[in-house]
Each structure stands twice: as C-alpha cells, then as structure tokens.
Amino acid sequence: MFNNNQQWQELKDFPGAQILPLAVPVPQGSIHRLKMAAGTVIPVHYHPCDEYVYVLDGIIETAGRQCTAGTFWSTPVNEKNGPH
C-alpha cells in the first residue's frame, strides 16, 4: 500500500543520507527511495533480504564501481553490500 503522506527522514547513522518510505514495510524489508548528498559514505553492510537498486539521478560508487542514472543492480540476502 502506498502512503503519500510520508516525509524524507534523515538516516542518523549515515550523515547526508535520507530515506523516503514508499510502501508499508514488507517482511524483512522495505520499499523506499534513498538520496545521498555528495560525499556520503555508507560502509560495507548486509541486508536480511534481497536488495534491488535503480539509480534515478547522479552517480553512486558501490564496491569500486561507478553507477550512473539508469543503472540497476541487485544484491542477494546476507551478501556483502557496499561500500557506497
């Protein structure tokens, strides 16, 4: 279910990153948008579910690879993710 009353929320553990929930959380996961200010770093981490990423705008470097707008990638559950 989509909730259009959501607001961007700061991610306190990752200064410069904000998250916008797009749907009611799903078991062990979420559906959201993430925006990051230039220079934001999210260290290596792991997720309890598969992750799917689509870059809407800008450039993000992940695991040493530069991804531009239109890039899609996925990371399986409990697999090394990042750094971003």
Backbone as CSV, one residue per row, in Angstrom:
resi,resn,N_x,N_y,N_z,CA_x,CA_y,CA_z,C_x,C_y,C_z
1,MET,0.841,-1.183,0.000,0.000,0.000,0.000,0.885,1.245,0.000
2,PHE,0.611,2.170,-0.856,1.374,3.408,-0.973,0.846,4.428,0.028
3,ASN,1.746,5.130,0.673,1.377,6.175,1.626,2.010,7.477,1.155
4,ASN,1.210,8.374,0.598,1.763,9.616,0.054,1.939,10.704,1.105
5,ASN,1.736,10.380,2.392,1.936,11.348,3.467,3.322,11.240,4.089
6,GLN,4.151,10.355,3.591,5.482,10.164,4.153,6.372,11.367,3.835
7,GLN,7.326,11.595,4.722,8.298,12.669,4.563,9.701,12.057,4.521
8,TRP,10.634,12.745,3.864,12.029,12.311,3.878,12.505,12.285,5.317
9,GLN,13.225,11.232,5.698,13.753,11.076,7.047,15.272,10.982,6.987
10,GLU,15.935,11.686,7.910,17.395,11.610,7.994,17.795,10.227,8.498
11,LEU,18.848,9.681,7.939,19.420,8.427,8.447,20.558,8.810,9.385
12,LYS,20.300,8.784,10.673,21.256,9.288,11.659,22.608,8.597,11.602
13,ASP,22.633,7.310,11.258,23.900,6.580,11.186,24.715,6.926,9.948
14,PHE,24.087,7.590,8.973,24.757,7.911,7.713,24.487,9.378,7.358
15,PRO,25.240,10.320,7.955,25.019,11.733,7.666,25.056,11.999,6.163
16,GLY,24.083,12.772,5.682,23.988,13.086,4.260,23.035,12.177,3.510
17,ALA,22.486,11.165,4.194,21.555,10.243,3.549,20.151,10.433,4.128
18,GLN,19.157,10.382,3.255,17.753,10.485,3.650,16.977,9.362,2.977
19,ILE,15.941,8.897,3.671,15.114,7.801,3.160,13.656,8.250,3.110
20,LEU,12.952,7.804,2.086,11.527,8.107,1.929,10.778,6.788,1.733
21,PRO,10.067,6.318,2.752,9.285,5.076,2.585,8.239,5.246,1.484
22,LEU,8.106,4.234,0.646,7.135,4.282,-0.452,5.957,3.342,-0.233
23,ALA,6.084,2.425,0.710,5.022,1.457,0.945,5.111,0.969,2.377
24,VAL,4.050,0.365,2.834,4.052,-0.257,4.143,5.172,-1.290,4.142
25,PRO,5.981,-1.369,5.212,7.083,-2.342,5.224,6.612,-3.763,4.917
26,VAL,7.441,-4.487,4.208,7.181,-5.885,3.888,8.036,-6.735,4.828
27,PRO,7.707,-8.011,5.019,8.500,-8.839,5.935,9.988,-8.784,5.597
28,GLN,10.799,-8.457,6.586,12.257,-8.376,6.467,12.720,-7.416,5.384
29,GLY,11.963,-6.397,5.053,12.411,-5.478,4.025,11.616,-4.196,4.000
30,SER,11.849,-3.420,2.958,11.143,-2.160,2.781,11.178,-1.787,1.305
31,ILE,10.324,-0.860,0.953,10.313,-0.286,-0.391,10.441,1.206,-0.171
32,HIS,11.535,1.778,-0.658,11.804,3.175,-0.350,12.691,3.823,-1.407
33,ARG,12.795,5.149,-1.297,13.778,5.914,-2.066,14.855,6.346,-1.093
34,LEU,16.065,6.446,-1.592,17.188,6.904,-0.781,17.886,7.996,-1.558
35,LYS,18.190,9.094,-0.888,19.008,10.115,-1.544,20.214,10.387,-0.655
36,MET,21.321,10.624,-1.333,22.581,10.829,-0.637,23.243,12.098,-1.154
37,ALA,23.735,12.920,-0.229,24.493,14.106,-0.604,25.864,13.658,-1.102
38,ALA,26.466,14.462,-1.955,27.814,14.160,-2.445,28.740,13.942,-1.253
39,GLY,29.547,12.893,-1.324,30.497,12.602,-0.260,29.967,11.701,0.845
40,THR,28.677,11.393,0.825,28.104,10.492,1.829,28.704,9.104,1.635
41,VAL,29.034,8.445,2.738,29.585,7.091,2.669,28.729,6.162,3.524
42,ILE,28.287,5.071,2.912,27.615,4.001,3.644,28.581,2.820,3.587
43,PRO,29.107,2.397,4.760,30.120,1.337,4.771,29.548,-0.027,4.386
44,VAL,30.437,-0.996,4.252,30.021,-2.371,3.966,28.962,-2.777,4.982
45,HIS,27.914,-3.427,4.481,26.814,-3.862,5.343,26.122,-5.053,4.701
46,TYR,25.165,-5.604,5.422,24.422,-6.777,4.967,22.937,-6.527,5.189
47,HIS,22.073,-7.101,4.349,20.624,-6.957,4.474,19.983,-8.315,4.754
48,PRO,18.862,-8.320,5.506,18.173,-9.577,5.806,17.282,-10.057,4.661
49,CYS,17.362,-9.360,3.527,16.555,-9.734,2.356,17.313,-9.295,1.102
50,ASP,16.865,-9.747,-0.056,17.484,-9.311,-1.302,17.313,-7.797,-1.444
51,GLU,18.305,-7.145,-2.049,18.225,-5.704,-2.284,18.236,-5.452,-3.786
52,TYR,17.386,-4.538,-4.219,17.311,-4.141,-5.628,17.469,-2.625,-5.672
53,VAL,18.382,-2.154,-6.507,18.683,-0.727,-6.576,18.571,-0.264,-8.017
54,TYR,17.911,0.882,-8.209,17.844,1.541,-9.507,18.275,2.986,-9.287
55,VAL,19.307,3.436,-9.977,19.822,4.792,-9.815,18.977,5.732,-10.669
56,LEU,18.313,6.683,-10.000,17.457,7.646,-10.703,18.249,8.828,-11.252
57,ASP,19.225,9.299,-10.490,19.935,10.517,-10.869,21.307,10.511,-10.207
58,GLY,22.268,11.127,-10.841,23.591,11.260,-10.257,24.460,10.044,-10.492
59,ILE,25.505,9.967,-9.698,26.466,8.869,-9.780,26.683,8.337,-8.371
60,ILE,26.637,7.030,-8.226,26.955,6.399,-6.957,28.054,5.376,-7.210
61,GLU,29.021,5.349,-6.332,30.071,4.342,-6.424,29.741,3.258,-5.412
62,THR,29.724,2.032,-5.857,29.456,0.908,-4.974,30.456,-0.198,-5.250
63,ALA,31.126,-0.635,-4.196,32.125,-1.698,-4.299,33.146,-1.412,-5.410
64,GLY,33.546,-0.128,-5.538,34.555,0.250,-6.517,34.045,0.446,-7.933
65,ARG,32.734,0.363,-8.135,32.134,0.500,-9.474,31.291,1.775,-9.512
66,GLN,31.449,2.597,-10.551,30.622,3.798,-10.695,29.334,3.452,-11.423
67,CYS,28.205,3.851,-10.834,26.890,3.591,-11.422,26.204,4.923,-11.682
68,THR,25.751,5.118,-12.918,25.083,6.359,-13.308,23.577,6.128,-13.415
69,ALA,22.849,7.212,-13.655,21.388,7.115,-13.801,21.030,6.024,-14.800
70,GLY,20.065,5.196,-14.434,19.629,4.098,-15.281,20.269,2.764,-14.927
71,THR,21.268,2.778,-14.049,21.916,1.535,-13.629,21.008,0.793,-12.647
72,PHE,20.950,-0.521,-12.815,20.201,-1.392,-11.898,21.153,-2.466,-11.387
73,TRP,21.064,-2.767,-10.091,21.802,-3.911,-9.560,21.017,-4.550,-8.430
74,SER,21.364,-5.782,-8.138,20.736,-6.473,-7.013,21.827,-7.160,-6.202
75,THR,21.554,-7.310,-4.912,22.465,-7.997,-4.007,21.652,-9.024,-3.240
76,PRO,22.038,-10.304,-3.290,21.289,-11.339,-2.578,21.350,-11.176,-1.054
77,VAL,20.371,-11.735,-0.390,20.272,-11.709,1.070,21.597,-12.120,1.717
78,ASN,21.969,-11.390,2.774,23.155,-11.674,3.588,24.472,-11.667,2.824
79,GLU,24.519,-11.040,1.647,25.758,-10.925,0.886,26.356,-9.542,1.134
80,LYS,27.677,-9.454,1.091,28.376,-8.169,1.299,27.791,-7.113,0.373
81,ASN,27.527,-5.957,0.920,26.902,-4.869,0.182,27.713,-3.600,0.461
82,GLY,28.202,-2.946,-0.588,28.927,-1.704,-0.417,30.438,-1.919,-0.370
83,PRO,31.169,-0.892,0.027,30.653,0.391,0.491,30.056,1.207,-0.655
84,HIS,29.153,2.105,-0.293,28.542,3.027,-1.251,29.082,4.421,-0.925
